[in-house]
């Protein structure tokens, strides 16, 4: 379930990237987001349950804390990585359109400052800048979804290879009884 859910997340992101590339408008995101949502629904509940089942019950609080911390660290790294991908995609488009200060404009778009950029532009150049901003944002989203999709597919493969079923008590090999030396039973008084 976990690997399949993560694979659906990756496929949904790749689907979104393909659709945004073909049709750069917000409705193009909906089919991919639907698939991503299904993947999250399949992967999230068993992911937490697997983490909790990997430790003895008396360590449950520690496991829950580790799971939540790992999730938050993953969000932080993911936002930084995908935000960089978005900015790189927007910058690439702006450089291709030969706009001066493409790097600064790409950062403004990534920061949600597109309206302020348009407002501060000369009236005669607003239409050109508006078209450039829309094309750059679409390319940035395309890049972001493509990178997220590749990471999702790779994570699904890694989780498929690494997550194993815990053997049941009936399947566990019988171990010989533990023996202790008399020294271990009666430590010397020093």
C-alpha positions as MATLAB code, in Angstrom:
seq = 'XXXXXXXXXXXXXXXXXXXXXXXXXXXXXXXXXXXXXXXXXXXXXXXXXXXXXXXXXXXXXXXXXXXXXXXXXXXXXXXXXXXXXXXXXXXXXXXXXXXXXXXXXXXXXXXXXXXXXXXXXXXXXXXXXXXXXXXXXXXXXXXXXXXXXXXXXXXXXXXXXXXXXXXXXXXXXXXXXXXXXXXXXXXXXX';
ca = [
       0.000    0.000    0.000;
       2.757    2.457    0.886;
       4.782    1.893   -2.272;
       1.662    1.918   -4.440;
       0.463    5.164   -2.868;
       3.838    6.837   -3.336;
       3.908    5.613   -6.937;
       0.476    7.179   -7.506;
       1.801   10.455   -6.085;
       4.730   10.379   -8.510;
       2.513    9.453  -11.460;
       0.055   12.220  -10.562;
       2.866   14.763  -10.488;
       4.188   13.580  -13.855;
       0.657   13.688  -15.277;
       0.279   17.246  -14.004;
       3.620   18.219  -15.577;
       2.582   16.756  -18.927;
      -0.815   18.460  -18.888;
       0.551   21.865  -17.794;
       3.185   21.631  -20.533;
       0.454   20.947  -23.130;
      -2.195   23.303  -21.721;
      -0.776   25.980  -19.373;
      -3.880   26.757  -17.333;
      -4.974   25.861  -13.793;
      -7.599   23.242  -14.875;
      -4.730   21.223  -16.354;
      -3.565   20.582  -12.777;
      -6.797   18.916  -11.634;
      -6.353   15.363  -13.064;
      -2.826   15.098  -11.676;
      -3.906   16.442   -8.293;
      -6.718   13.875   -8.180;
      -4.200   11.060   -8.681;
      -1.842   12.617   -6.093;
      -4.719   12.805   -3.595;
      -5.524    9.124   -4.112;
      -1.859    8.276   -3.599;
      -1.671   10.252   -0.357;
      -4.840    8.516    0.837;
      -3.316    5.101    0.148;
       0.161    5.840    1.538;
      -0.279    8.045    4.617;
      -2.263    5.816    7.020;
      -0.165    2.652    6.591;
       3.033    4.711    6.664;
       2.318    5.872   10.201;
       1.112    2.425   11.235;
       4.277    0.822    9.874;
       6.465    3.227   11.802;
       4.555    2.539   15.012;
       4.619   -1.238   14.473;
       8.396   -1.231   14.067;
       8.970   -0.499   17.758;
       7.835   -2.142   20.985;
       4.683   -0.623   22.540;
       6.620    1.088   25.341;
       8.538    3.078   22.678;
       5.371    4.224   20.870;
       5.705    7.844   21.957;
       9.258    8.020   20.674;
       8.200    6.474   17.372;
       5.314    8.911   16.955;
       7.676   11.809   17.650;
      10.224   10.490   15.148;
       7.527   10.010   12.491;
       6.191   13.545   12.943;
       9.679   15.048   12.991;
      10.652   13.186    9.812;
       7.454   14.394    8.145;
       8.152   18.031    9.045;
      11.799   17.816    7.948;
      10.608   16.260    4.675;
       8.167   19.133    4.157;
      10.915   21.692    4.768;
      13.379   20.055    2.360;
      10.633   19.420   -0.196;
       9.493   23.031   -0.193;
      13.075   24.250   -0.585;
      13.866   21.798   -3.385;
      10.636   22.277   -5.303;
      10.705   26.047   -4.792;
      14.170   26.068   -6.340;
      12.834   23.998   -9.238;
       9.982   26.459   -9.738;
      12.346   29.432   -9.685;
      14.739   27.731  -12.130;
      11.862   26.974  -14.502;
      10.609   30.555  -14.414;
      14.094   31.961  -14.850;
      14.752   29.702  -17.854;
      11.625   31.010  -19.584;
      12.428   34.637  -18.821;
      16.005   34.284  -20.094;
      14.684   32.720  -23.326;
      12.440   35.761  -23.764;
      15.506   38.011  -23.338;
      14.062   39.943  -20.428;
      16.544   42.009  -18.502;
      16.898   41.092  -14.840;
      15.394   37.635  -15.460;
      16.809   36.315  -12.195;
      15.231   39.084  -10.150;
      11.912   38.715  -11.967;
      11.970   34.925  -11.460;
      12.424   35.420   -7.715;
       9.609   37.984   -7.666;
       7.277   35.527   -9.423;
       8.267   32.742   -7.005;
       7.597   35.086   -4.090;
       4.108   35.916   -5.385;
       4.998   39.463   -6.384;
       3.773   39.287  -10.008;
       1.058   41.924   -9.503;
       3.564   44.377   -8.038;
       5.939   43.760  -10.970;
       3.145   44.495  -13.444;
       2.060   47.568  -11.536;
       5.569   49.005  -11.527;
       6.181   48.291  -15.249;
       5.869   50.958  -17.908;
       2.325   51.038  -19.336;
       3.493   50.139  -22.844;
       5.349   47.022  -21.706;
       2.760   45.566  -19.324;
       1.197   43.202  -21.866;
       4.581   41.727  -22.815;
       5.596   41.364  -19.171;
       2.200   39.838  -18.295;
       2.577   37.206  -21.034;
       6.139   36.511  -19.909;
       5.032   36.100  -16.288;
       2.268   33.659  -17.258;
       4.612   31.613  -19.477;
       7.325   31.639  -16.800;
       4.931   30.564  -14.044;
       3.575   27.732  -16.202;
       7.108   26.552  -16.961;
       8.038   26.813  -13.271;
       5.049   24.678  -12.269;
       5.913   22.218  -15.033;
       9.477   21.932  -13.707;
       8.271   21.626  -10.096;
       5.821   18.822  -10.947;
       8.349   16.990  -13.107;
      10.969   16.979  -10.328;
       8.333   15.963   -7.742;
       7.153   13.165  -10.049;
      10.661   11.773  -10.498;
      11.245   11.900   -6.741;
       7.895   10.173   -6.143;
       8.629    7.327   -8.574;
      12.123    6.870   -7.089;
      10.714    6.915   -3.532;
       8.130    4.283   -4.501;
      10.868    2.019   -5.840;
      13.021    2.536   -2.736;
      10.102    1.881   -0.384;
       9.139   -1.242   -2.334;
      12.668   -2.587   -1.961;
      13.152   -1.593    1.683;
       9.825   -2.195    3.441;
       9.504   -5.810    4.472;
       6.763   -7.697    6.258;
       7.598   -8.339    9.867;
       7.735  -12.107   10.399;
       4.990  -13.454   12.608;
       5.775  -15.349   15.803;
       4.864  -18.619   14.086;
       7.341  -17.949   11.252;
      10.233  -16.952   13.508;
      13.007  -19.537   13.865;
      13.318  -21.092   17.274;
      16.330  -19.772   19.141;
      18.325  -21.863   21.612;
      17.834  -20.921   25.254;
      20.131  -18.197   26.485;
      22.890  -19.320   28.790;
      24.690  -17.144   31.251;
      27.921  -17.787   32.970;
      28.101  -17.857   36.738;
      30.099  -14.633   36.552;
      27.182  -12.844   34.839;
      24.719  -14.180   37.438;
      26.911  -13.205   40.395;
      29.097  -10.207   39.541;
      32.217   -9.860   41.596;
      32.166   -7.188   44.260;
      34.922   -4.699   43.600;
];
